């Protein structure tokens, strides 16, 4: 007979390591596991210099959050360990974040953190502690499909974190559990009150945890001083419109704060990192219909190599805040491309493209990859190539 985590054996004979960030979600998970009688160990990762973040509202994995996780563990009467992962986090997340920006990308450090520090390193630590499973407070659902776990969108779509977990490998997915996937946020907060947890009313973590006051450019400029080198702001038609103080201050699709005016609305359509140029143009120049992906992770049925020659129909999400839209995934030689049927505006390299099997609450996550290049319509693409002098293939950026 299987217990509530889908494992054989009684809860008291099943060791569970709970990743405790100090927030209400992971604290409730720890409370649920304790209430059900599991052998629970709480683990909190110290990821960066918590001195900077003690007073920062909405931070995680530092300062007050470590203190809160410790208090929750004490109130639940479970063992609790704080592990210093600062150097690993800096190397795998912060350094990559900075390099991605100076390459003209718009990175998602939360995905990288899940992919490396939390779901790789922490998972191994959990196994070292004799855990049968690692449990987190993420809002996704899993269920067995054959003898493997599959990932699905959660019940509370307002809290859906599947976009940020696309890089979870099948091996990790089989070892991790997500008890909150079938609950809503109000239900979670109600449980926190029932458990008497001090964090029941705590604000959710927001923005990038290691960026004080939300100024990511300050972090990048400190790590990579040359990233703030000035350059030209150039229209897609070739006109030089002005100067900028570093491409790290711009993102694809940006409308405000560009610093030039031509009497027409202008948007950032490309960041030419090699030549330190910000290329702007009309809104229609943002339209994207084809993506080239790198480091694709597949957790759907079958294998990525099994994609038929005509492509695989999916629903793709190119930003966490956008709904999935119809798309076709193709394997072209060694490359994975995605055709966005209706197109998207402002798609940026460095973001993720995540695949779902349908556009419903019960959608299964099939996997996804990092956007290496977003190809625009023919006219805009030709104009860009004339400016930057690169072909589709030559524009490849380093792996994430």
C-alpha positions as CSV (number, residue, x, y, z in Angstrom):
1,X,0.0,0.0,0.0
2,X,1.3,3.5,-0.9
3,X,1.3,6.4,1.4
4,X,0.2,10.0,0.5
5,X,3.5,10.6,-1.2
6,X,3.1,7.6,-3.5
7,X,5.7,5.6,-1.7
8,X,5.5,2.1,-0.1
9,X,5.6,2.1,3.7
10,X,4.2,3.9,6.6
11,X,4.7,7.7,6.9
12,X,6.8,7.3,10.1
13,X,9.1,5.0,8.1
14,X,9.5,7.6,5.3
15,X,12.1,10.3,5.6
16,X,11.1,13.6,4.0
17,X,13.4,16.6,3.5
18,X,11.5,19.8,3.1
19,X,13.1,22.7,1.4
20,X,12.2,25.6,3.7
21,X,12.7,29.1,2.3
22,X,11.1,30.8,5.3
23,X,8.0,31.7,3.4
24,X,4.4,30.5,4.1
25,X,4.3,28.0,1.3
26,X,7.3,25.8,2.3
27,X,6.4,26.3,6.0
28,X,2.9,24.8,5.4
29,X,4.4,21.9,3.5
30,X,6.6,21.1,6.5
31,X,3.5,21.3,8.7
32,X,1.5,19.0,6.4
33,X,4.3,16.4,6.4
34,X,4.6,16.6,10.2
35,X,0.9,16.3,10.6
36,X,0.8,13.2,8.4
37,X,3.4,11.5,10.6
38,X,6.4,11.6,8.2
39,X,10.0,11.6,9.5
40,X,10.6,15.3,8.5
41,X,13.8,17.2,8.2
42,X,13.8,20.9,7.3
43,X,16.7,22.3,5.2
44,X,17.2,26.0,4.4
45,X,19.8,27.3,1.9
46,X,21.7,30.5,2.6
47,X,22.3,31.6,-0.9
48,X,23.8,35.1,-0.7
49,X,25.1,37.7,1.8
50,X,22.0,37.9,4.0
51,X,23.3,41.1,5.6
52,X,22.1,43.1,2.6
53,X,18.7,41.4,2.6
54,X,17.7,41.4,6.3
55,X,15.4,44.4,5.9
56,X,14.3,43.7,2.3
57,X,10.7,42.8,2.0
58,X,10.0,40.0,-0.4
59,X,13.5,38.5,-0.3
60,X,14.1,34.8,0.2
61,X,16.9,32.5,1.4
62,X,18.7,35.1,3.5
63,X,18.5,37.1,6.7
64,X,15.0,37.2,8.2
65,X,13.9,34.3,6.1
66,X,16.4,31.9,7.6
67,X,15.3,33.1,11.0
68,X,11.6,32.5,10.1
69,X,12.4,29.0,8.7
70,X,14.2,28.2,12.0
71,X,11.2,29.4,14.1
72,X,8.8,27.3,12.0
73,X,10.9,24.2,12.4
74,X,11.1,24.8,16.2
75,X,7.3,25.2,16.4
76,X,6.8,22.0,14.5
77,X,9.5,20.2,16.5
78,X,11.4,19.0,13.5
79,X,15.2,19.0,12.9
80,X,16.4,22.0,10.8
81,X,19.7,22.6,9.0
82,X,21.0,25.8,7.3
83,X,23.4,25.0,4.5
84,X,25.8,27.7,3.2
85,X,25.4,27.6,-0.6
86,X,26.6,31.1,-1.2
87,X,29.6,30.3,-3.4
88,X,27.6,27.8,-5.5
89,X,24.8,30.3,-5.9
90,X,27.1,33.0,-7.0
91,X,28.8,30.8,-9.5
92,X,25.8,29.1,-11.0
93,X,23.2,31.9,-10.7
94,X,24.5,35.4,-10.1
95,X,27.5,35.1,-12.5
96,X,25.4,33.5,-15.2
97,X,22.8,36.2,-14.7
98,X,25.4,39.0,-15.2
99,X,26.9,37.3,-18.3
100,X,23.6,36.7,-19.9
101,X,22.6,40.4,-19.6
102,X,25.9,41.7,-21.1
103,X,25.3,39.2,-24.0
104,X,22.1,41.1,-24.8
105,X,19.8,38.5,-23.2
106,X,17.0,38.8,-20.6
107,X,17.8,35.9,-18.2
108,X,15.5,34.2,-15.6
109,X,17.7,33.5,-12.6
110,X,14.8,31.7,-10.7
111,X,14.8,28.9,-13.3
112,X,18.6,28.6,-13.2
113,X,18.5,28.5,-9.4
114,X,15.9,25.7,-9.5
115,X,17.9,23.9,-12.2
116,X,21.2,24.0,-10.4
117,X,21.2,24.8,-6.7
118,X,17.8,23.7,-5.5
119,X,16.9,20.7,-7.6
120,X,20.4,19.4,-8.2
121,X,22.6,20.2,-5.2
122,X,19.8,20.2,-2.6
123,X,18.4,17.0,-4.0
124,X,21.8,15.3,-3.5
125,X,22.0,16.7,0.0
126,X,18.6,15.3,0.7
127,X,19.8,11.8,-0.4
128,X,22.9,12.2,1.8
129,X,20.5,12.8,4.7
130,X,18.8,9.5,3.9
131,X,15.6,11.1,2.4
132,X,13.1,9.1,0.4
133,X,11.8,12.3,-1.2
134,X,12.5,16.0,-1.4
135,X,9.4,18.1,-0.8
136,X,8.9,21.8,-1.9
137,X,6.3,24.5,-1.7
138,X,6.1,25.1,-5.5
139,X,2.6,25.3,-7.1
140,X,2.6,22.4,-9.7
141,X,1.0,19.0,-9.7
142,X,2.6,15.6,-10.4
143,X,1.0,12.2,-11.0
144,X,2.2,8.9,-12.2
145,X,2.0,8.2,-16.0
146,X,3.1,4.6,-16.3
147,X,6.1,4.3,-13.9
148,X,7.2,7.9,-14.2
149,X,5.9,11.1,-12.7
150,X,4.5,13.7,-15.0
151,X,4.2,17.5,-14.2
152,X,1.0,19.4,-14.6
153,X,-0.2,22.9,-14.0
154,X,-1.6,23.5,-10.5
155,X,-5.2,24.0,-9.4
156,X,-4.5,27.6,-8.6
157,X,-3.5,29.1,-11.9
158,X,-2.7,32.4,-10.3
159,X,0.1,30.7,-8.5
160,X,1.2,28.5,-11.5
161,X,5.0,28.0,-11.3
162,X,5.3,25.4,-14.1
163,X,7.1,27.9,-16.3
164,X,9.9,28.2,-13.8
165,X,10.2,24.4,-13.4
166,X,10.5,23.3,-17.1
167,X,14.2,22.4,-16.6
168,X,13.4,19.8,-13.9
169,X,14.7,16.5,-15.2
170,X,12.8,13.2,-15.1
171,X,15.1,11.8,-12.4
172,X,14.4,14.9,-10.3
173,X,10.7,14.8,-11.0
174,X,10.5,11.2,-9.7
175,X,12.2,12.2,-6.4
176,X,10.5,15.5,-5.7
177,X,6.9,16.1,-4.4
178,X,4.8,19.2,-4.6
179,X,2.0,18.9,-2.0
180,X,0.5,22.4,-2.8
181,X,-0.3,21.7,-6.4
182,X,-3.9,20.8,-5.5
183,X,-4.5,23.8,-3.2
184,X,-5.2,27.5,-3.6
185,X,-3.2,30.2,-1.9
186,X,-6.0,31.1,0.5
187,X,-6.2,27.5,1.6
188,X,-2.5,27.5,2.2
189,X,-2.7,30.6,4.4
190,X,-5.6,29.1,6.3
191,X,-3.5,26.0,7.0
192,X,-0.7,28.2,8.2
193,X,-3.0,29.7,10.8
194,X,-4.3,26.3,11.8
195,X,-0.7,25.2,12.4
196,X,0.0,28.3,14.4
197,X,2.9,29.3,12.1
198,X,4.4,32.8,12.7
199,X,4.7,33.3,8.9
200,X,1.0,32.9,8.2
201,X,0.6,36.5,7.1
202,X,4.1,36.9,5.6
203,X,4.4,38.6,2.2
204,X,5.3,36.3,-0.7
205,X,8.8,36.6,-2.1
206,X,9.0,38.9,-5.2
207,X,11.4,40.0,-7.9
208,X,15.0,38.7,-7.9
209,X,16.1,37.7,-4.4
210,X,19.7,38.9,-4.7
211,X,19.0,42.3,-6.2
212,X,18.7,45.0,-3.5
213,X,15.8,47.4,-4.2
214,X,15.2,45.8,-7.5
215,X,18.1,47.5,-9.3
216,X,19.6,44.6,-11.2
217,X,21.8,46.9,-13.2
218,X,23.7,47.8,-10.0
219,X,24.5,44.1,-9.5
220,X,25.7,43.7,-13.1
221,X,27.8,46.8,-13.1
222,X,29.5,45.8,-9.9
223,X,30.3,42.3,-11.3
224,X,31.1,43.3,-14.9
225,X,32.1,47.0,-14.9
226,X,32.5,47.1,-18.7
227,X,28.8,46.2,-19.0
228,X,27.9,49.8,-18.6
229,X,30.0,51.0,-21.5
230,X,28.1,53.5,-23.7
231,X,27.0,52.9,-27.3
232,X,24.7,54.0,-30.0
233,X,20.9,53.8,-30.2
234,X,20.1,52.9,-33.8
235,X,16.9,52.7,-35.7
236,X,16.2,49.5,-37.7
237,X,16.4,51.7,-40.9
238,X,20.1,52.5,-40.0
239,X,19.7,56.0,-38.5
240,X,21.7,56.7,-35.4
241,X,19.3,58.3,-33.0
242,X,21.4,58.9,-29.9
243,X,23.6,57.4,-27.2
244,X,23.0,55.0,-24.3
245,X,24.9,54.2,-21.1
246,X,25.0,50.5,-21.4
247,X,22.9,47.8,-23.0
248,X,22.2,46.3,-19.6
249,X,19.7,49.1,-19.1
250,X,17.5,47.8,-21.9
251,X,15.3,44.8,-22.6
252,X,13.6,43.6,-25.8
253,X,10.1,45.1,-26.1
254,X,10.9,48.1,-23.9
255,X,8.9,51.2,-24.7
256,X,9.6,53.7,-22.0
257,X,12.9,55.2,-20.9
258,X,14.8,54.6,-24.2
259,X,16.1,58.2,-24.2
260,X,15.3,59.2,-27.8
261,X,12.3,60.6,-29.6
262,X,11.4,60.6,-33.3
263,X,7.7,61.5,-33.1
264,X,6.6,57.9,-33.4
265,X,6.4,55.1,-30.7
266,X,9.7,53.3,-30.5
267,X,10.5,49.9,-29.0
268,X,13.7,48.0,-28.3
269,X,13.8,45.3,-31.0
270,X,17.3,44.0,-30.6
271,X,20.4,44.3,-28.4
272,X,23.6,44.1,-30.5
273,X,25.9,43.2,-27.6
274,X,29.0,42.8,-29.7
275,X,28.8,46.4,-31.0
276,X,27.1,47.8,-27.9
277,X,24.1,49.0,-29.9
278,X,20.5,49.3,-28.9
279,X,18.4,48.8,-32.0
280,X,14.9,50.3,-31.9
281,X,11.9,50.4,-34.2
282,X,8.1,50.3,-34.6
283,X,6.0,47.9,-32.7
284,X,5.5,45.6,-35.7
285,X,9.3,45.0,-35.8
286,X,8.9,43.1,-32.5
287,X,6.7,40.4,-34.1
288,X,8.3,37.0,-33.7
289,X,7.2,33.7,-35.3
290,X,10.2,31.4,-35.0
291,X,12.5,30.6,-32.1
292,X,15.7,28.7,-32.0
293,X,16.2,27.0,-28.6
294,X,19.2,25.7,-26.7
295,X,19.5,23.2,-23.8
296,X,16.0,21.7,-24.3
297,X,14.7,19.6,-21.5
298,X,12.0,17.0,-22.3
299,X,9.8,15.5,-19.6
300,X,6.8,14.6,-21.9
301,X,6.0,11.1,-23.2
302,X,8.5,9.4,-25.4
303,X,11.7,11.2,-26.3
304,X,12.7,14.5,-28.0
305,X,14.2,12.5,-30.8
306,X,10.8,11.0,-31.6
307,X,9.4,14.3,-32.8
308,X,7.9,13.6,-36.3
309,X,9.3,15.3,-39.4
310,X,6.2,17.5,-39.7
311,X,6.7,18.7,-36.1
312,X,4.8,18.3,-32.9
313,X,1.8,20.5,-32.1
314,X,2.0,22.0,-28.6
315,X,1.0,25.1,-26.6
316,X,4.0,27.3,-25.9
317,X,4.6,29.9,-23.2
318,X,7.4,32.4,-23.8
319,X,6.9,34.5,-20.7
320,X,5.6,33.5,-17.2
321,X,2.9,36.1,-17.4
322,X,1.6,35.1,-20.9
323,X,-0.9,32.3,-21.6
324,X,0.2,29.3,-23.7
325,X,-0.4,29.7,-27.4
326,X,-0.5,27.3,-30.3
327,X,3.0,26.3,-31.6
328,X,4.8,23.6,-33.5
329,X,8.1,22.2,-32.2
330,X,10.5,20.8,-34.8
331,X,13.8,19.0,-34.8
332,X,15.9,20.4,-37.7
333,X,19.1,18.5,-37.7
334,X,20.7,19.1,-34.3
335,X,18.5,22.2,-33.6
336,X,15.2,22.5,-31.9
337,X,13.0,25.3,-33.3
338,X,9.5,26.5,-32.4
339,X,7.0,28.1,-34.8
340,X,4.6,30.4,-32.9
341,X,1.4,30.1,-35.0
342,X,0.0,33.5,-34.1
343,X,3.3,35.2,-33.3
344,X,4.4,37.0,-30.2
345,X,5.7,40.5,-29.5
346,X,8.9,41.3,-27.6
347,X,10.3,37.8,-27.3
348,X,13.8,38.0,-25.8
349,X,16.8,35.7,-26.0
350,X,17.6,34.3,-22.5
351,X,13.9,33.8,-21.7
352,X,12.4,30.3,-21.7
353,X,9.9,28.7,-24.1
354,X,7.9,26.1,-22.2
355,X,5.8,23.4,-23.9
356,X,2.4,22.2,-22.7
357,X,0.1,19.5,-24.3
358,X,-3.0,21.7,-24.1
359,X,-4.2,25.1,-22.9
360,X,-6.2,24.0,-19.9
361,X,-5.9,23.8,-16.2
362,X,-5.0,20.2,-16.6
363,X,-2.2,20.8,-19.1
364,X,0.8,18.6,-18.8
365,X,4.3,20.2,-18.9
366,X,6.2,18.6,-21.8
367,X,9.5,20.5,-21.2
368,X,11.1,23.5,-22.8
369,X,14.3,25.3,-23.6
370,X,16.1,28.6,-23.5
371,X,15.5,31.0,-26.3
372,X,18.7,31.5,-28.2
373,X,17.3,33.5,-31.0
374,X,13.9,35.0,-31.9
375,X,13.4,35.4,-35.6
376,X,11.2,38.2,-36.7
377,X,9.2,38.6,-39.9
378,X,11.2,38.7,-43.1
379,X,11.3,42.5,-43.6
380,X,12.4,43.1,-40.0
381,X,14.9,40.2,-40.0
382,X,16.5,41.5,-43.2
383,X,16.8,44.9,-41.7
384,X,18.4,43.6,-38.6
385,X,20.9,41.4,-40.5
386,X,21.9,44.4,-42.6
387,X,22.7,46.2,-39.3
388,X,24.4,43.5,-37.3
389,X,26.0,41.5,-40.1
390,X,25.1,38.1,-38.7
391,X,23.2,35.1,-40.0
392,X,20.8,33.1,-38.0
393,X,23.4,30.5,-37.3
394,X,26.2,32.9,-36.5
395,X,24.1,34.7,-33.8
396,X,24.3,31.7,-31.5
397,X,25.1,32.7,-27.9
398,X,26.9,30.6,-25.2
399,X,24.8,27.9,-23.5
400,X,22.9,28.8,-20.3
